[in-house]
Amino acid sequence: MTEVARGAPPDIIAAAGAAPEQPDAGRGGRLWAAAALARGLEANLTSVVRGAPGALRTAVVAALCGGHLLIEDVPGVGKTVLARTLARSLGAELSRIQGHPDLLPGDVTGVTVYDQRTGVWEFRRGPVFGHVVLLDELNRTPPRTQSALLESMDEQQVTVDGETWALPQPHLVLATQNPVGQLGTFPLVESQLDRFALSTTLGYPDAQSEARLALHDGGRDAMSTLRPVCSIGDWAAAIAATAEVTVVPSIADYAVAITRATREAPGVRLGASPRASIALVRSAQAHALVSARSFVAPDDVAAMAVPSLAHRLVVDGDGRFAASVVGSVVSSLPVPRP
């Protein structure tokens, strides 16, 4: 991580109170280490997933702010590859769930079974008990199974047969979603979408990037040699450090103003919730850290507004209209001065 941090802008380096090679153990040192981890994550993702820098930055922000990420796009553009690359870069084993119409809640959370040898009931943990969980094609699962994720994503625990089990920390859910309207999809309800801190799309790569993907098996060649950037403990420390990035009251007011404005925007039937305001501030802290700054600037809030808010809106049009609503809100509000 040291080599990555040498290119960090001076704010984090100055905050560390030491040379980049030997950061101290205080707040500055924690921020320095987290910024280095973020840059390493972004470098790893870029080496595998081509032509989607915005989506990769959003994935790094999700990992740093401790929020869940929804990846919405058509099949075949690299959603699963992105999830696998992020998990490997974080030093975590990916716990994968393939969405399909017959998937049951117990297939996600786990079930209680009777062990005839011991004569006791035992809880068999499901795949949701992982540090990084990929639920591929979430909207191909029926609503009953989708609802099994509500408690785990919001409260970091699972309740089965009256008993509650804590999930491992950190806990990151990466879900992919095919466009609503494709055969066999079940639209995600508002409460489910609100559990995702961020949402992003990959889009089709440009011609040059697509040619490189075709030559290198869709990035699998690079993934085979990929090395983790950190350990699970380092990742947890980076999440804690992200919460220490300074947010002055005027910046928090700016984020809340953006969220509240979505509730009154034309064409919006349901605006963003207070949970969205929290996610916007947290993701702005992570975005500042990725930029190697120890404080949140208005640009950080503006950069994370669409990923934090658009997927939560119920609008008359599609997701592109929701993104344009958030963009219009951001452009119309006054930017706080330092």
Residue frames relative to the residue before (quaternion, step in Angstrom):
aa qw qx qy qz dx dy dz
M 1.0000 0.0000 0.0000 0.0000 0.00 0.00 0.00
T 0.5564 0.6335 -0.3931 0.3668 3.61 1.12 -0.54
E 0.6561 0.5208 -0.3246 0.4392 3.57 0.89 -0.92
V 0.6372 0.5259 -0.3334 0.4541 3.57 1.02 -0.77
A 0.7011 0.5086 -0.2782 0.4151 3.56 0.89 -0.97
R 0.5424 0.6460 -0.4132 0.3431 3.61 1.11 -0.41
G 0.6929 0.4590 -0.2823 0.4791 3.57 1.18 -0.47
A 0.4142 0.7365 -0.4626 0.2684 3.59 1.23 0.05
P 0.5477 -0.6007 0.4650 0.3506 3.59 -1.08 0.70
P 0.6750 -0.5786 0.2866 0.3571 3.59 -1.14 0.64
D 0.5376 0.6490 -0.4279 0.3266 3.64 1.07 -0.46
I 0.7023 0.4400 -0.2712 0.4896 3.59 0.80 -0.99
I 0.6364 0.5281 -0.3397 0.4480 3.58 0.97 -0.80
A 0.6680 0.4825 -0.3035 0.4784 3.59 0.96 -0.85
A 0.6460 0.5273 -0.3250 0.4462 3.56 1.02 -0.79
A 0.6165 0.5634 -0.3514 0.4232 3.57 1.11 -0.60
G 0.3245 -0.7739 0.4899 0.2361 3.56 1.17 -0.48
A 0.7454 0.2937 -0.1929 0.5665 3.59 1.18 0.40
A 0.6521 -0.4787 0.3962 0.4342 3.54 -1.29 0.13
P 0.6411 -0.5546 0.3551 0.3942 3.62 -1.08 0.61
E 0.6656 0.5228 -0.3225 0.4238 3.58 1.02 -0.71
Q 0.8014 0.1870 -0.0842 0.5619 3.61 1.16 -0.50
P 0.0145 -0.8224 0.5685 -0.0138 3.61 0.40 1.16
D 0.4880 -0.6593 0.4759 0.3172 3.56 -1.15 0.57
A 0.6097 -0.5925 0.3977 0.3450 3.56 -1.31 0.07
G 0.5201 0.6531 -0.4096 0.3678 3.61 1.28 0.08
R 0.7987 -0.2724 0.2066 0.4952 3.53 -1.31 -0.36
G 0.6516 0.5264 -0.3233 0.4403 3.58 0.90 -0.88
G 0.6580 0.5089 -0.3064 0.4629 3.56 0.99 -0.82
R 0.6472 0.5103 -0.3235 0.4648 3.58 1.01 -0.77
L 0.6552 0.5001 -0.3108 0.4734 3.56 1.00 -0.80
W 0.6157 0.5487 -0.3366 0.4545 3.57 1.03 -0.81
A 0.6854 0.4863 -0.2892 0.4583 3.58 0.84 -0.98
A 0.6648 0.4993 -0.3100 0.4611 3.59 0.98 -0.83
A 0.6378 0.5174 -0.3303 0.4651 3.59 1.03 -0.76
A 0.6354 0.5203 -0.3238 0.4698 3.58 1.03 -0.77
L 0.6373 0.5218 -0.3207 0.4677 3.57 1.00 -0.83
A 0.6507 0.5262 -0.3156 0.4473 3.57 0.96 -0.89
R 0.6723 0.4858 -0.3029 0.4693 3.57 0.91 -0.86
G 0.6325 0.5222 -0.3305 0.4669 3.57 1.06 -0.66
L 0.6263 0.5277 -0.3302 0.4692 3.58 1.01 -0.80
E 0.6789 0.4941 -0.2998 0.4528 3.56 0.84 -0.97
A 0.6357 0.5218 -0.3290 0.4641 3.60 1.02 -0.75
N 0.6472 0.5163 -0.3215 0.4596 3.60 0.96 -0.82
L 0.6745 0.4973 -0.3004 0.4556 3.56 0.87 -0.97
T 0.6558 0.5243 -0.3113 0.4451 3.57 0.97 -0.86
S 0.6430 0.5400 -0.3293 0.4318 3.58 1.07 -0.65
V 0.7368 0.3869 -0.2193 0.5093 3.60 1.19 -0.45
V 0.7755 0.2863 -0.1381 0.5455 3.59 0.78 -1.06
R 0.1700 -0.8304 0.5284 0.0475 3.57 -0.51 1.21
G 0.8577 0.2744 -0.1582 0.4049 3.51 -1.24 0.59
A 0.7165 0.3854 -0.2681 0.5160 3.62 1.15 0.38
P 0.0104 -0.8549 0.5186 0.0097 3.63 0.65 1.03
G 0.6264 0.5455 -0.3477 0.4350 3.60 1.03 -0.69
A 0.6646 0.4959 -0.3007 0.4711 3.58 0.95 -0.87
L 0.6464 0.5168 -0.3236 0.4587 3.59 1.00 -0.78
R 0.6367 0.5095 -0.3312 0.4747 3.60 0.98 -0.77
T 0.6461 0.5165 -0.3220 0.4606 3.59 0.98 -0.80
A 0.6365 0.5248 -0.3271 0.4609 3.60 1.01 -0.76
V 0.6442 0.5035 -0.3182 0.4797 3.59 0.99 -0.81
V 0.6377 0.5255 -0.3245 0.4603 3.58 0.97 -0.85
A 0.6371 0.5277 -0.3298 0.4547 3.60 0.96 -0.84
A 0.6583 0.5080 -0.3133 0.4586 3.59 0.94 -0.86
L 0.7047 0.4737 -0.2728 0.4523 3.60 0.97 -0.81
C 0.7361 0.4152 -0.2492 0.4730 3.59 0.97 -0.75
G 0.4822 -0.6973 0.4241 0.3186 3.59 1.25 -0.02
G 0.5274 0.6344 -0.4075 0.3915 3.58 1.19 0.49
H 0.5154 -0.6376 0.4806 0.3114 3.55 -1.26 0.44
L 0.2662 -0.7876 0.5469 0.0984 3.56 -1.15 0.73
L 0.1714 -0.7551 0.6278 0.0790 3.54 -0.99 0.98
I 0.1280 -0.7861 0.6033 0.0422 3.57 -0.78 1.09
E 0.0623 -0.8269 0.5583 -0.0244 3.55 -0.38 1.27
D 0.3798 0.7104 -0.5355 0.2535 3.58 -0.74 0.99
V 0.6563 -0.4970 0.3958 0.4070 3.53 -1.35 0.14
P 0.6277 -0.5475 0.3792 0.4030 3.62 -1.16 0.41
G 0.8125 0.3702 -0.2302 0.3871 3.51 -1.26 0.55
V 0.5972 0.5928 -0.3717 0.3921 3.61 1.20 0.14
G 0.6839 -0.5339 0.2760 0.4136 3.60 1.25 0.14
K 0.2932 0.7812 -0.5097 0.2097 3.61 1.16 0.39
T 0.7012 0.4560 -0.2692 0.4774 3.58 0.83 -0.96
V 0.6147 0.5429 -0.3456 0.4561 3.59 1.03 -0.74
L 0.6283 0.5298 -0.3306 0.4640 3.59 1.00 -0.81
A 0.6687 0.5026 -0.3049 0.4553 3.59 0.89 -0.91
R 0.6750 0.4914 -0.2984 0.4625 3.57 0.91 -0.89
T 0.6482 0.5177 -0.3171 0.4597 3.58 1.00 -0.79
L 0.6540 0.5103 -0.3167 0.4600 3.58 0.95 -0.83
A 0.6521 0.5144 -0.3208 0.4553 3.59 0.93 -0.86
R 0.6701 0.4881 -0.3049 0.4688 3.58 0.88 -0.91
S 0.6519 0.5225 -0.3183 0.4480 3.60 0.97 -0.79
L 0.6857 0.4702 -0.2717 0.4847 3.59 1.13 -0.65
G 0.4864 -0.6797 0.4243 0.3484 3.58 1.25 -0.03
A 0.5552 0.6031 -0.3806 0.4280 3.57 1.23 0.49
E 0.4327 -0.6548 0.5491 0.2871 3.54 -1.19 0.59
L 0.3979 -0.7350 0.4988 0.2296 3.56 -0.77 1.04
S 0.1859 -0.7547 0.6218 0.0965 3.55 -0.88 1.02
R 0.0978 -0.8599 0.5009 -0.0095 3.56 -0.22 1.31
I 0.0741 -0.7604 0.6449 0.0203 3.53 -1.07 0.90
Q 0.2273 -0.7741 0.5756 0.1333 3.57 -0.74 1.02
G 0.3449 -0.7600 0.5160 0.1929 3.55 -0.62 1.11
H 0.1794 0.7484 -0.6277 0.1171 3.55 -1.10 0.83
P 0.6784 -0.5454 0.2988 0.3912 3.63 -1.10 0.52
D 0.7061 0.4551 -0.2735 0.4686 3.62 1.11 -0.48
L 0.4242 0.7110 -0.4676 0.3095 3.61 1.23 0.08
L 0.2347 -0.7890 0.5584 0.1031 3.58 -0.83 1.04
P 0.6537 -0.5167 0.3637 0.4164 3.62 -1.16 0.44
G 0.6547 0.5258 -0.3133 0.4435 3.58 1.01 -0.78
D 0.5857 0.5697 -0.3672 0.4445 3.56 1.21 -0.45
V 0.6848 0.4471 -0.2628 0.5120 3.56 1.27 -0.41
T 0.7911 0.3508 -0.1684 0.4719 3.58 0.67 -1.12
G 0.5229 -0.5813 0.4503 0.4312 3.56 1.05 -0.78
V 0.2675 -0.7681 0.5667 0.1317 3.57 -1.28 0.30
T 0.4060 -0.6610 0.5678 0.2753 3.52 -1.32 0.36
V 0.0391 -0.8117 0.5823 -0.0235 3.57 -0.73 1.08
Y 0.4359 -0.6827 0.5251 0.2611 3.53 -1.23 0.57
D 0.2342 -0.7691 0.5841 0.1112 3.56 -0.74 1.14
Q 0.3282 -0.7831 0.4968 0.1798 3.58 -0.36 1.23
R 0.6126 0.5640 -0.3596 0.4210 3.60 1.11 -0.53
T 0.7803 0.3169 -0.1650 0.5133 3.58 0.95 -0.88
G 0.3932 -0.7418 0.4624 0.2850 3.56 1.22 -0.39
V 0.6390 0.4910 -0.3386 0.4857 3.61 1.17 0.47
W 0.4797 -0.6319 0.5242 0.3095 3.50 -1.32 0.42
E 0.0895 -0.8082 0.5820 0.0133 3.56 -0.86 0.98
F 0.3720 -0.7147 0.5482 0.2242 3.53 -1.10 0.76
R 0.1675 -0.7714 0.6095 0.0728 3.56 -0.76 1.09
R 0.3601 -0.7791 0.4747 0.1949 3.53 -0.39 1.25
G 0.3736 -0.7286 0.5365 0.2045 3.54 -1.08 0.83
P 0.7289 -0.4556 0.2885 0.4219 3.57 -1.26 0.11
V 0.5281 0.6269 -0.4261 0.3829 3.62 1.18 -0.25
F 0.6148 0.5330 -0.3442 0.4685 3.60 1.25 -0.35
G 0.4683 0.6255 -0.4854 0.3922 3.51 0.47 1.26
H 0.5757 -0.5785 0.4315 0.3843 3.57 -1.18 0.39
V 0.7702 0.0981 -0.0615 0.6272 3.59 1.05 -0.78
V 0.0719 -0.8085 0.5837 -0.0204 3.55 -0.59 1.21
L 0.1366 -0.7704 0.6191 0.0668 3.55 -0.83 1.02
L 0.0606 -0.7585 0.6482 0.0287 3.55 -0.77 1.07
D 0.1829 -0.8278 0.5270 0.0597 3.52 -0.07 1.37
E 0.8359 0.0311 -0.0896 0.5407 3.55 -0.87 1.05
L 0.0356 -0.8499 0.5253 -0.0207 3.53 0.76 1.13
N 0.7272 0.4419 -0.2716 0.4496 3.59 0.87 -0.81
R 0.5419 0.5433 -0.4482 0.4585 3.59 1.18 0.48
T 0.5858 0.5443 -0.3794 0.4654 3.59 1.29 0.00
P 0.5316 -0.6429 0.4352 0.3385 3.63 -1.02 0.69
P 0.6882 -0.5082 0.3227 0.4050 3.61 -1.17 0.50
R 0.6049 0.5698 -0.3612 0.4229 3.60 1.02 -0.72
T 0.6977 0.4443 -0.2663 0.4950 3.58 0.97 -0.83
Q 0.5953 0.5568 -0.3637 0.4508 3.58 1.04 -0.67
S 0.6646 0.5238 -0.3092 0.4340 3.58 0.96 -0.84
A 0.5583 0.6091 -0.3948 0.4018 3.60 1.19 -0.40
L 0.6547 0.5221 -0.3080 0.4515 3.57 1.22 -0.42
L 0.4991 0.6978 -0.4253 0.2884 3.60 1.15 -0.46
E 0.6996 0.4590 -0.2757 0.4731 3.58 0.81 -0.99
S 0.6832 0.5019 -0.3088 0.4313 3.57 0.83 -0.93
M 0.6971 0.4812 -0.2866 0.4475 3.60 0.92 -0.82
D 0.7436 0.4081 -0.2277 0.4782 3.58 1.02 -0.71
E 0.8098 0.2803 -0.1137 0.5028 3.58 0.91 -0.92
Q 0.3921 -0.7541 0.4545 0.2663 3.59 1.30 0.06
Q 0.6705 0.4140 -0.3139 0.5296 3.56 1.01 0.85
V 0.2477 -0.7412 0.6066 0.1457 3.54 -1.34 0.33
T 0.1501 -0.7719 0.6127 0.0791 3.57 -0.98 0.89
V 0.0587 0.7835 -0.6110 0.0962 3.55 -0.70 1.18
D 0.8465 -0.0320 -0.0227 0.5309 3.56 -0.81 1.07
G 0.7497 -0.4410 0.2162 0.4436 3.56 0.90 0.96
E 0.6742 0.4425 -0.3037 0.5073 3.60 1.23 -0.06
T 0.2769 -0.7722 0.5567 0.1304 3.54 -1.04 0.87
W 0.1110 -0.7923 0.5999 0.0075 3.52 -0.95 1.01
A 0.3850 -0.7317 0.5190 0.2169 3.57 -0.82 1.03
L 0.3981 -0.7027 0.5398 0.2374 3.55 -1.10 0.73
P 0.5745 -0.5823 0.4279 0.3845 3.61 -1.11 0.50
Q 0.2429 -0.7665 0.5800 0.1310 3.55 -1.14 0.65
P 0.5081 -0.2248 -0.8273 0.0827 1.54 -1.90 1.65
H 0.2183 -0.7634 0.5977 0.1112 3.53 -1.28 0.46
L 0.0110 0.8119 -0.5784 0.0788 3.55 -0.55 1.23
V 0.1545 -0.7684 0.6167 0.0733 3.56 -0.79 1.07
L 0.0830 -0.7532 0.6522 0.0197 3.53 -0.89 1.08
A 0.0066 -0.8099 0.5856 -0.0319 3.57 -0.53 1.13
T 0.2055 -0.7503 0.6117 0.1433 3.55 -1.06 0.75
Q 0.1095 -0.7906 0.6019 0.0264 3.51 -1.14 0.72
N 0.3394 -0.7100 0.5796 0.2117 3.54 -0.95 0.92
P 0.6512 -0.5221 0.3544 0.4216 3.61 -1.10 0.49
V 0.5057 -0.6402 0.4856 0.3141 3.55 -0.97 0.91
G 0.6860 0.4417 -0.3412 0.4668 3.56 -0.89 0.92
Q 0.5546 0.5664 -0.4111 0.4501 3.58 1.22 -0.28
L 0.6528 -0.5409 0.3586 0.3908 3.56 -1.17 0.56
G 0.8461 0.2222 -0.1597 0.4574 3.56 -1.04 0.83
T 0.5377 0.6216 -0.4191 0.3858 3.61 1.15 0.41
F 0.2077 -0.7330 0.6361 0.1219 3.53 -1.27 0.63
P 0.4021 -0.7359 0.4763 0.2643 3.64 -0.39 1.12
L 0.4588 -0.6750 0.5045 0.2818 3.58 -0.98 0.85
V 0.4364 -0.6972 0.5031 0.2652 3.56 -0.94 0.89
E 0.7000 -0.4998 0.3172 0.3995 3.56 -1.26 0.46
S 0.6655 0.5106 -0.3147 0.4443 3.59 0.93 -0.84
Q 0.6299 0.5189 -0.3339 0.4717 3.58 1.13 -0.62
L 0.6605 0.5049 -0.3060 0.4638 3.57 0.91 -0.90
D 0.6491 0.5424 -0.3162 0.4295 3.57 1.03 -0.78
R 0.5936 0.5692 -0.3644 0.4369 3.61 1.22 -0.34
F 0.6346 0.5045 -0.3408 0.4760 3.59 1.17 -0.37
A 0.4019 -0.7242 0.5084 0.2357 3.56 -0.67 1.10
L 0.8166 0.0826 0.0171 0.5711 3.56 0.97 -0.90
S 0.1017 -0.7589 0.6382 0.0797 3.51 -1.28 0.45
T 0.0123 0.8010 -0.5980 0.0244 3.56 -1.08 0.68
T 0.2312 -0.7288 0.6189 0.1797 3.54 -1.35 0.19
L 0.4170 -0.7086 0.5122 0.2481 3.55 -1.15 0.59
G 0.2112 -0.7931 0.5400 0.1864 3.57 0.90 -0.88
Y 0.6020 -0.5378 0.4330 0.4012 3.55 -1.30 0.11
P 0.4473 -0.6818 0.4962 0.2980 3.62 -0.93 0.78
D 0.5792 -0.5463 0.4508 0.4036 3.55 -1.27 0.27
A 0.7212 -0.4718 0.2873 0.4181 3.57 -1.26 0.34
Q 0.6592 0.5121 -0.3184 0.4492 3.59 0.94 -0.84
S 0.6702 0.4881 -0.3002 0.4717 3.58 0.93 -0.90
E 0.6523 0.5156 -0.3226 0.4523 3.59 0.98 -0.80
A 0.6224 0.5289 -0.3414 0.4651 3.59 1.08 -0.70
R 0.6494 0.5030 -0.3191 0.4726 3.61 1.00 -0.77
L 0.6278 0.5234 -0.3342 0.4692 3.57 1.05 -0.72
A 0.6546 0.5176 -0.3137 0.4530 3.57 0.98 -0.84
L 0.6776 0.4922 -0.2866 0.4653 3.58 1.05 -0.74
H 0.7884 0.3068 -0.1368 0.5153 3.58 1.09 -0.68
D 0.5822 -0.6437 0.3639 0.3380 3.57 1.05 0.85
G 0.6997 -0.5100 0.2785 0.4156 3.56 0.85 0.97
G 0.7037 -0.4616 0.2710 0.4671 3.59 1.13 0.53
R 0.4715 0.6957 -0.4387 0.3182 3.59 1.24 -0.08
D 0.5683 0.5815 -0.3851 0.4364 3.59 1.14 -0.54
A 0.6861 0.4689 -0.2782 0.4816 3.57 0.88 -0.95
M 0.6474 0.5317 -0.3331 0.4327 3.60 0.98 -0.75
S 0.6151 0.5783 -0.3506 0.4053 3.58 1.06 -0.69
T 0.7479 0.3517 -0.2044 0.5246 3.59 1.16 -0.55
L 0.4158 0.7350 -0.4509 0.2891 3.57 1.29 0.08
R 0.1818 -0.7791 0.5939 0.0847 3.56 -1.03 0.84
P 0.5633 -0.6047 0.4306 0.3628 3.62 -1.03 0.65
V 0.4283 -0.6835 0.5343 0.2530 3.53 -1.14 0.69
C 0.8121 0.0538 0.0447 0.5793 3.57 1.08 -0.75
S 0.4762 -0.5989 0.5407 0.3495 3.50 -1.40 -0.10
I 0.6880 -0.4399 0.3540 0.4559 3.57 -1.28 0.10
G 0.6455 0.5257 -0.3173 0.4542 3.59 1.00 -0.79
D 0.6373 0.5154 -0.3212 0.4744 3.58 1.02 -0.80
W 0.6364 0.5287 -0.3222 0.4600 3.56 0.99 -0.84
A 0.6551 0.5042 -0.3126 0.4679 3.60 0.90 -0.89
A 0.6474 0.5137 -0.3163 0.4658 3.58 1.00 -0.80
A 0.6410 0.5225 -0.3248 0.4589 3.59 1.03 -0.74
I 0.6213 0.5243 -0.3403 0.4725 3.60 1.04 -0.72
A 0.6541 0.5016 -0.3073 0.4755 3.58 0.97 -0.85
A 0.6529 0.5113 -0.3147 0.4618 3.59 0.99 -0.81
T 0.6038 0.5703 -0.3554 0.4287 3.59 1.03 -0.73
A 0.6482 0.5233 -0.3142 0.4553 3.57 1.04 -0.75
E 0.6488 0.5201 -0.3147 0.4577 3.60 1.25 -0.32
V 0.4534 0.6639 -0.4667 0.3686 3.61 1.24 -0.07
T 0.4848 -0.7199 0.4245 0.2580 3.57 -0.72 1.10
V 0.0241 -0.7566 0.6534 -0.0027 3.56 -1.02 0.93
V 0.2338 -0.7812 0.5632 0.1341 3.59 -0.42 1.17
P 0.6742 -0.5298 0.3174 0.4049 3.64 -1.12 0.56
S 0.6442 0.5314 -0.3455 0.4280 3.62 0.95 -0.74
I 0.6357 0.5117 -0.3273 0.4764 3.60 1.09 -0.64
A 0.6392 0.5081 -0.3238 0.4780 3.59 0.99 -0.80
D 0.6350 0.5212 -0.3253 0.4683 3.59 1.03 -0.79
Y 0.6263 0.5438 -0.3242 0.4549 3.57 1.05 -0.78
A 0.6622 0.4996 -0.3004 0.4709 3.58 0.93 -0.90
V 0.6648 0.4935 -0.3023 0.4724 3.59 0.93 -0.86
A 0.6262 0.5409 -0.3415 0.4457 3.58 1.02 -0.76
I 0.6328 0.5203 -0.3311 0.4682 3.59 1.00 -0.78
T 0.6678 0.5048 -0.3032 0.4552 3.57 0.87 -0.94
R 0.6862 0.4870 -0.2907 0.4554 3.58 0.84 -0.96
A 0.6324 0.5497 -0.3394 0.4275 3.59 1.02 -0.72
T 0.6004 0.5678 -0.3729 0.4221 3.60 1.10 -0.54
R 0.6201 0.5686 -0.3419 0.4187 3.59 1.15 -0.53
E 0.7492 0.3592 -0.1955 0.5211 3.57 1.21 -0.43
A 0.4499 0.7101 -0.4437 0.3105 3.59 1.27 0.01
P 0.5558 -0.6076 0.4440 0.3531 3.63 -1.03 0.70
G 0.8033 0.2838 -0.2225 0.4740 3.54 -1.03 0.84
V 0.6235 0.5167 -0.3392 0.4788 3.60 1.29 0.02
R 0.2343 -0.7907 0.5544 0.1124 3.56 -0.69 1.12
L 0.7760 0.0513 -0.0419 0.6273 3.59 1.19 -0.52
G 0.2604 -0.7968 0.5311 0.1234 3.54 -0.60 1.17
A 0.7059 -0.4584 0.3362 0.4226 3.53 -1.36 -0.02
S 0.4618 -0.7091 0.4811 0.2291 3.55 -1.10 0.81
P 0.6695 -0.4543 0.3737 0.4536 3.60 -1.27 0.06
R 0.5720 0.5663 -0.3867 0.4502 3.61 1.13 -0.53
A 0.6180 0.5443 -0.3408 0.4534 3.58 1.11 -0.62
S 0.6123 0.5383 -0.3512 0.4604 3.60 1.05 -0.69
I 0.6401 0.5180 -0.3186 0.4695 3.57 0.99 -0.85
A 0.6714 0.4988 -0.2973 0.4605 3.57 0.91 -0.94
L 0.6396 0.5339 -0.3310 0.4431 3.59 1.00 -0.77
V 0.6642 0.4858 -0.3065 0.4785 3.59 0.93 -0.84
R 0.6715 0.4981 -0.3053 0.4557 3.59 0.89 -0.90
S 0.6788 0.4721 -0.3037 0.4734 3.58 0.91 -0.81
A 0.6077 0.5360 -0.3573 0.4644 3.61 1.10 -0.59
Q 0.6059 0.5350 -0.3506 0.4730 3.59 1.08 -0.67
A 0.6723 0.4857 -0.2979 0.4726 3.58 0.92 -0.88
H 0.6369 0.5235 -0.3341 0.4568 3.59 0.99 -0.77
A 0.6261 0.5213 -0.3363 0.4724 3.58 1.03 -0.74
L 0.6623 0.5085 -0.3061 0.4571 3.57 0.97 -0.84
V 0.6163 0.5301 -0.3435 0.4703 3.59 1.04 -0.74
S 0.6923 0.4342 -0.2540 0.5173 3.56 1.16 -0.68
A 0.4590 -0.7240 0.4081 0.3140 3.58 1.36 0.25
R 0.4975 0.5975 -0.4733 0.4142 3.55 0.91 1.01
S 0.4051 -0.7355 0.4982 0.2162 3.55 -1.07 0.75
F 0.7258 0.3267 -0.2174 0.5650 3.59 1.29 0.16
V 0.4563 -0.6715 0.5122 0.2802 3.57 -1.20 0.55
A 0.1910 -0.7615 0.6131 0.0883 3.55 -0.93 0.99
P 0.6655 -0.4934 0.3564 0.4320 3.62 -1.19 0.33
D 0.6123 0.5664 -0.3535 0.4236 3.60 1.05 -0.70
D 0.6118 0.5450 -0.3556 0.4497 3.60 1.08 -0.63
V 0.6517 0.5036 -0.3088 0.4758 3.57 0.97 -0.85
A 0.6703 0.5000 -0.3019 0.4577 3.58 0.90 -0.92
A 0.6519 0.5312 -0.3174 0.4384 3.58 1.00 -0.82
M 0.7588 0.3802 -0.2002 0.4895 3.59 1.02 -0.74
A 0.4192 0.7351 -0.4595 0.2700 3.61 1.22 -0.02
V 0.7011 0.4561 -0.2834 0.4692 3.60 0.78 -0.97
P 0.6804 0.4689 -0.3218 0.4622 3.69 0.78 -0.82
S 0.7013 0.4760 -0.2756 0.4536 3.61 1.06 -0.67
L 0.8138 0.3430 -0.1253 0.4521 3.57 0.96 -0.85
A 0.6295 0.6127 -0.3630 0.3108 3.59 0.84 -0.95
H 0.6950 0.4911 -0.2992 0.4315 3.61 0.87 -0.87
R 0.6349 0.5435 -0.3300 0.4389 3.60 1.23 -0.31
L 0.6100 0.5929 -0.3472 0.3948 3.57 1.19 -0.43
V 0.2263 -0.7064 0.6501 0.1650 3.53 -1.17 0.69
V 0.0179 0.8353 -0.5416 0.0931 3.55 -0.35 1.30
D 0.6318 -0.5404 0.4000 0.3856 3.53 -1.30 0.23
G 0.7322 0.3734 -0.2248 0.5234 3.58 1.16 -0.56
D 0.6833 -0.4549 0.3569 0.4458 3.57 -1.20 -0.58
G 0.7893 -0.3344 0.2305 0.4604 3.55 -1.32 -0.23
R 0.6119 0.5519 -0.3553 0.4413 3.57 1.10 -0.64
F 0.6318 0.5133 -0.3360 0.4737 3.58 1.08 -0.68
A 0.6223 0.5383 -0.3409 0.4547 3.59 1.01 -0.77
A 0.6528 0.5055 -0.3145 0.4684 3.58 0.96 -0.83
S 0.6615 0.5017 -0.3146 0.4602 3.58 0.98 -0.79
V 0.5911 0.5577 -0.3613 0.4572 3.58 1.13 -0.63
V 0.6769 0.4802 -0.2956 0.4731 3.57 0.85 -0.96
G 0.6400 0.5288 -0.3244 0.4534 3.57 0.98 -0.81
S 0.6561 0.5061 -0.3082 0.4673 3.58 0.99 -0.82
V 0.6280 0.5342 -0.3314 0.4588 3.56 1.03 -0.80
V 0.6631 0.5102 -0.3087 0.4524 3.58 0.89 -0.93
S 0.6951 0.4819 -0.2806 0.4537 3.59 0.91 -0.89
S 0.6927 0.4996 -0.2788 0.4391 3.58 1.14 -0.56
L 0.6638 0.5081 -0.3117 0.4517 3.60 1.16 -0.44
P 0.5218 -0.6305 0.4684 0.3330 3.58 -1.09 0.68
V 0.3924 -0.7149 0.5351 0.2204 3.56 -1.04 0.85
P 0.4487 -0.6998 0.4727 0.2925 3.61 -0.75 0.94
R 0.3690 -0.7172 0.5490 0.2190 3.54 -1.07 0.77
P 0.5942 -0.5786 0.4079 0.3818 3.60 -1.13 0.57
